[in-house]
């Protein structure tokens, strides 16, 4: 996801403990997220939960 782009969560395909973690932090269907930045290596992203 490019920096500054926004997206809406439509499906959560993670399973087991990863799914639970994502749900616990509020990443549910309908949540709008925005990419704020990337790590220097490019493998991690900083995501802001905008709205639900």
C-alpha positions in Angstrom: 0.0 0.0 0.0 1.6 3.3 -1.0 2.2 6.0 1.7 -0.8 8.2 2.0 -3.2 5.7 0.5 -6.4 4.7 2.3 -8.1 1.4 2.2 -11.2 -0.2 3.7 -11.0 -3.6 5.3 -13.4 -6.0 3.6 -12.1 -9.4 4.6 -9.8 -10.7 7.3 -8.1 -13.8 6.1 -5.7 -14.3 9.0 -6.3 -17.3 11.3 -5.8 -18.4 14.9 -3.7 -16.1 17.1 -2.9 -13.6 14.4 -6.7 -13.1 13.6 -7.4 -12.6 17.3 -4.6 -10.0 17.6 -5.9 -8.0 14.6 -9.5 -8.1 15.9 -8.3 -7.0 19.4 -6.7 -3.9 18.0 -9.8 -3.0 16.0 -9.0 -4.2 12.5 -12.5 -5.4 11.6 -14.6 -5.3 8.4 -15.5 -1.8 7.5 -12.5 -0.1 9.2 -10.7 2.5 7.0 -6.9 2.5 7.4 -4.2 4.8 6.0 -0.6 4.0 5.4 1.6 6.6 7.2 5.0 5.3 6.4 7.4 2.3 5.8 10.4 1.0 7.6 13.8 1.7 5.9 13.9 -1.9 4.7 10.4 -1.6 3.3 9.0 -4.7 5.0 6.9 -3.0 7.7 4.3 -0.3 7.4 2.9 2.2 9.8 -0.9 2.1 9.6 -3.4 4.6 11.1 -7.0 3.3 11.8 -9.0 6.2 10.4 -12.7 5.2 11.1 -15.1 2.4 11.2 
